[in-house]
Amino acid sequence: MSAGHGLSEKQKGLLLAAPPGLYAILLLAVPLGAVVLLSFWSQDFLTLDRTFTLKNYREAFSEPLYMLLLGRSLMISAAVTIATVVLAFPIAYFVSFHVRPERKSLWIFLITIPFWTSYLIRVFLWKVILGYNGVFNSALLGMGFIDEPLTFILYNANAVVITLAHAFAPFAILPIFVALEKIDRSLLEASRDLGEGTVRTFTRVTLPLAMPGVVAAILIVFIPTIGDYVTPDLVGGPNGLMIANMIQTQFLKLNNAPMGAALAVIAMVSVSIISLLIVLVTMRWSRRGA
């Protein structure tokens, strides 16, 4: 008699879901709950006071620097997301519609090549490319387009956007490509048979059907970029630092973990609200289009 004999389908499902569910609770829910709990405590150097207080949140919303960093982080993440998705869509579209089926796997393989290299190495390479005497400035000087090296492309928000857009490009290309691959090509033929041109077929058929992949790409890029602190630290300079850099400073340099936890919670809530709005707006737009 098998071990699962006599179990209902629901019980079997729960039995199969229990290990990954427990794993998720231990590694996701528990740490997240610990951060939220820590944000309501206070700390004086090495002394942690577990008395419930809203002091950290009051300070976070009243201190202009924290709100400035949060606003800058949201703007940088939004810019990275827009740049990444706008550049990723044509690549995914080309691979899906204009590459022969037997060669699509090769193209996807080539798209994932950046993952072979350490993230830190890629960031340092962008420092070399965007530096005062870097590849980009040297090329422009050599071609005579500029008389002196450009200074606004490194150690500011522009460098952070460029570096993060490159780093997250594969994450945006793949979900869009999957969504485009699922589109029934007969729908496009039907649109053209009904007299629609290439542009209207794209805007009225292809794009709406690809929106699940586009939304997935937006969320995949937007959510983690706001928590990146390595890239702003290496290429951002004083004007490119983000809220994650302040959270790191609170935890590791100022010995004020509760304040860092409060900033982390505020950032998470902000990202969650914006992500939910993106999903709701997209769903409403899709329903109207349908």
C-alpha positions as CSV (number, residue, x, y, z in Angstrom):
1,M,0.0,0.0,0.0
2,S,1.5,3.4,-1.0
3,A,2.2,6.0,1.6
4,G,-0.3,8.4,0.0
5,H,-3.2,5.9,-0.1
6,G,-6.3,7.2,1.5
7,L,-5.3,10.9,1.2
8,S,-7.7,13.2,-0.6
9,E,-6.4,15.4,-3.4
10,K,-6.5,18.5,-1.1
11,Q,-4.4,16.7,1.5
12,K,-1.9,15.6,-1.1
13,G,-1.7,19.1,-2.4
14,L,-1.1,20.5,1.1
15,L,1.5,17.8,1.7
16,L,3.4,18.7,-1.4
17,A,3.1,22.5,-0.7
18,A,4.2,22.2,2.9
19,P,8.0,22.0,2.4
20,P,8.3,25.0,0.1
21,G,5.7,26.8,2.2
22,L,7.7,26.3,5.3
23,Y,10.9,27.2,3.5
24,A,9.3,30.5,2.3
25,I,8.1,31.3,5.8
26,L,11.4,30.7,7.4
27,L,13.5,32.6,4.9
28,L,11.0,35.3,3.8
29,A,8.2,35.9,6.3
30,V,10.3,35.6,9.5
31,P,13.1,38.0,8.5
32,L,10.5,40.5,7.1
33,G,8.6,40.3,10.4
34,A,11.8,40.8,12.3
35,V,12.6,43.9,10.3
36,V,9.1,45.3,10.9
37,L,9.3,44.6,14.6
38,L,12.8,46.1,14.9
39,S,11.5,49.3,13.3
40,F,9.3,49.9,16.4
41,W,12.3,49.7,18.8
42,S,15.1,52.2,19.5
43,Q,18.8,51.9,19.9
44,D,21.4,53.9,21.7
45,F,24.7,52.8,20.3
46,L,24.9,49.2,21.5
47,T,21.9,49.3,23.8
48,L,18.7,48.1,22.1
49,D,15.5,49.3,23.8
50,R,12.5,47.0,22.9
51,T,9.9,49.4,24.1
52,F,7.3,50.1,21.4
53,T,7.8,53.5,19.8
54,L,6.9,55.4,16.7
55,K,10.0,57.6,17.1
56,N,11.8,56.1,14.1
57,Y,8.9,56.7,11.7
58,R,8.3,60.3,13.0
59,E,12.0,61.0,12.4
60,A,11.9,59.4,9.0
61,F,9.0,61.5,7.7
62,S,10.3,64.7,9.4
63,E,13.9,64.5,8.3
64,P,14.2,66.1,4.8
65,L,17.3,64.0,3.9
66,Y,15.4,60.7,4.2
67,M,12.5,61.9,2.1
68,L,14.9,63.3,-0.5
69,L,16.7,60.0,-0.8
70,L,13.4,58.1,-1.0
71,G,12.1,60.4,-3.7
72,R,15.4,60.2,-5.6
73,S,15.3,56.4,-5.3
74,L,11.8,56.2,-6.7
75,M,12.8,58.5,-9.6
76,I,15.9,56.6,-10.4
77,S,14.1,53.3,-10.3
78,A,11.3,54.6,-12.5
79,A,13.9,55.9,-15.0
80,V,15.8,52.6,-15.0
81,T,12.5,50.7,-15.5
82,I,11.4,52.9,-18.4
83,A,14.8,52.8,-20.1
84,T,15.1,49.0,-19.6
85,V,11.7,48.1,-20.8
86,V,11.7,50.5,-23.8
87,L,15.1,49.1,-24.9
88,A,14.1,45.4,-24.1
89,F,10.9,45.3,-26.0
90,P,12.4,45.7,-29.5
91,I,15.0,43.1,-28.8
92,A,12.3,40.6,-27.5
93,Y,10.1,41.5,-30.5
94,F,12.9,40.9,-33.0
95,V,13.8,37.5,-31.5
96,S,10.2,36.4,-31.3
97,F,9.0,37.6,-34.7
98,H,12.0,37.8,-37.0
99,V,14.4,35.0,-35.8
100,R,13.9,31.5,-37.2
101,P,12.6,29.1,-34.6
102,E,15.7,26.9,-34.6
103,R,17.9,30.0,-33.7
104,K,15.8,31.5,-31.0
105,S,17.5,29.4,-28.3
106,L,20.9,30.7,-29.4
107,W,19.6,34.3,-29.1
108,I,18.3,33.7,-25.7
109,F,21.6,32.1,-24.8
110,L,23.4,35.2,-26.0
111,I,21.1,37.5,-24.0
112,T,22.0,35.7,-20.8
113,I,25.8,36.1,-21.3
114,P,26.0,39.1,-19.0
115,F,25.0,36.8,-16.1
116,W,28.3,35.0,-16.6
117,T,30.2,37.9,-15.2
118,S,30.2,39.1,-11.6
119,Y,27.8,42.1,-11.0
120,L,30.6,44.0,-9.4
121,I,32.9,43.6,-12.4
122,R,30.2,44.9,-14.7
123,V,29.8,48.0,-12.4
124,F,33.5,48.6,-12.5
125,L,33.5,48.2,-16.2
126,W,30.9,51.0,-16.5
127,K,33.2,53.2,-14.4
128,V,35.9,52.6,-16.9
129,I,33.5,53.3,-19.8
130,L,31.9,56.5,-18.3
131,G,35.0,57.9,-16.5
132,Y,36.5,61.3,-17.2
133,N,39.3,59.7,-19.3
134,G,37.2,56.6,-20.0
135,V,36.2,54.8,-23.2
136,F,33.2,57.0,-23.9
137,N,34.9,60.3,-23.5
138,S,38.0,59.2,-25.3
139,A,35.9,58.1,-28.3
140,L,34.0,61.4,-28.4
141,L,37.2,63.4,-28.2
142,G,38.8,61.3,-30.9
143,M,35.9,61.8,-33.2
144,G,35.9,65.6,-32.5
145,F,32.4,65.7,-31.1
146,I,33.5,67.3,-27.8
147,D,36.5,69.6,-26.9
148,E,36.8,68.3,-23.3
149,P,35.6,65.2,-21.4
150,L,32.0,65.2,-20.2
151,T,31.6,65.2,-16.5
152,F,27.8,64.6,-16.1
153,I,27.9,60.9,-17.0
154,L,29.7,59.6,-14.0
155,Y,29.2,59.9,-10.2
156,N,25.6,61.1,-10.5
157,A,22.1,59.7,-11.0
158,N,22.8,59.4,-14.8
159,A,25.5,56.8,-14.2
160,V,23.3,54.8,-11.8
161,V,20.5,54.7,-14.4
162,I,22.8,53.6,-17.2
163,T,24.5,50.9,-15.1
164,L,21.3,49.5,-13.6
165,A,19.5,49.5,-17.0
166,H,22.3,47.4,-18.5
167,A,22.4,45.1,-15.5
168,F,18.6,44.4,-15.6
169,A,18.2,44.3,-19.3
170,P,18.0,40.4,-19.5
171,F,15.4,40.4,-16.7
172,A,13.2,42.6,-18.9
173,I,13.8,40.9,-22.2
174,L,12.9,37.3,-21.1
175,P,9.4,37.9,-19.8
176,I,8.5,40.1,-22.7
177,F,9.8,37.5,-25.1
178,V,7.8,34.7,-23.4
179,A,4.6,36.9,-23.7
180,L,5.3,37.6,-27.4
181,E,5.9,33.9,-28.0
182,K,2.4,33.0,-26.7
183,I,0.6,35.3,-29.1
184,D,-1.4,33.4,-31.7
185,R,0.0,34.5,-35.1
186,S,-3.3,33.9,-36.7
187,L,-4.7,36.9,-34.8
188,L,-2.1,39.2,-36.4
189,E,-3.0,37.8,-39.9
190,A,-6.7,38.4,-39.1
191,S,-6.0,42.0,-38.2
192,R,-4.1,42.5,-41.4
193,D,-6.8,40.8,-43.4
194,L,-9.3,43.2,-41.9
195,G,-7.3,46.1,-43.3
196,E,-5.3,47.2,-40.3
197,G,-1.8,48.4,-41.0
198,T,1.4,47.3,-39.2
199,V,1.3,50.0,-36.6
200,R,-2.4,49.6,-35.7
201,T,-2.0,45.8,-35.6
202,F,0.9,46.3,-33.2
203,T,-1.0,48.8,-31.0
204,R,-4.3,47.0,-31.0
205,V,-3.3,43.3,-31.0
206,T,0.4,42.7,-30.3
207,L,1.0,45.2,-27.5
208,P,-2.2,44.4,-25.5
209,L,-1.5,40.7,-25.7
210,A,2.1,41.3,-24.6
211,M,1.2,43.4,-21.7
212,P,1.5,40.6,-19.1
213,G,5.1,40.2,-20.0
214,V,5.6,44.0,-20.0
215,V,4.1,44.3,-16.6
216,A,6.2,41.4,-15.3
217,A,9.3,43.2,-16.7
218,I,8.4,46.4,-15.1
219,L,7.9,44.8,-11.7
220,I,11.1,42.7,-12.0
221,V,13.2,45.8,-12.7
222,F,11.4,48.4,-10.6
223,I,11.2,46.5,-7.3
224,P,14.9,45.4,-6.9
225,T,16.5,48.5,-8.3
226,I,15.2,50.7,-5.5
227,G,17.0,48.5,-3.0
228,D,20.3,48.5,-4.8
229,Y,23.1,50.1,-2.8
230,V,26.2,48.8,-4.5
231,T,25.7,50.6,-7.8
232,P,24.9,54.0,-6.3
233,D,27.9,53.7,-4.0
234,L,30.3,52.9,-6.8
235,V,29.1,55.1,-9.7
236,G,26.5,57.4,-8.1
237,G,28.6,59.9,-6.2
238,P,26.9,62.2,-3.6
239,N,24.1,63.1,-6.1
240,G,23.4,59.4,-7.0
241,L,23.0,57.9,-3.5
242,M,19.7,56.1,-2.8
243,I,17.6,55.2,0.2
244,A,19.4,51.8,0.4
245,N,22.7,53.5,1.0
246,M,21.2,55.3,4.0
247,I,19.7,52.0,5.3
248,Q,23.2,50.5,5.0
249,T,24.7,53.4,6.8
250,Q,22.1,53.2,9.7
251,F,22.8,49.5,10.1
252,L,26.6,49.3,9.7
253,K,28.0,52.7,10.5
254,L,25.6,54.6,12.8
255,N,24.6,51.5,14.9
256,N,21.0,52.5,14.6
257,A,19.4,49.3,13.3
258,P,15.8,50.3,14.2
259,M,16.1,53.5,12.2
260,G,17.4,51.5,9.2
261,A,14.6,49.0,9.6
262,A,12.0,51.8,9.6
263,L,13.5,53.3,6.4
264,A,13.4,49.8,4.9
265,V,9.8,49.3,5.8
266,I,8.8,52.7,4.4
267,A,10.7,51.9,1.1
268,M,9.0,48.5,0.9
269,V,5.5,50.0,1.5
270,S,6.2,52.7,-1.1
271,V,7.3,50.1,-3.7
272,S,4.3,47.8,-2.9
273,I,1.8,50.7,-3.4
274,I,3.4,51.8,-6.7
275,S,3.6,48.2,-8.0
276,L,-0.1,47.6,-7.1
277,L,-1.1,50.8,-8.9
278,I,0.9,49.6,-12.0
279,V,-0.9,46.3,-12.0
280,L,-4.4,47.9,-11.4
281,V,-3.9,50.5,-14.1
282,T,-2.7,47.9,-16.6
283,M,-5.7,45.6,-15.8
284,R,-8.1,48.5,-16.4
285,W,-6.4,49.4,-19.6
286,S,-6.5,45.8,-20.8
287,R,-10.2,45.5,-20.0
288,R,-10.9,48.7,-22.0
289,G,-8.9,47.5,-24.9
290,A,-10.8,44.2,-24.8
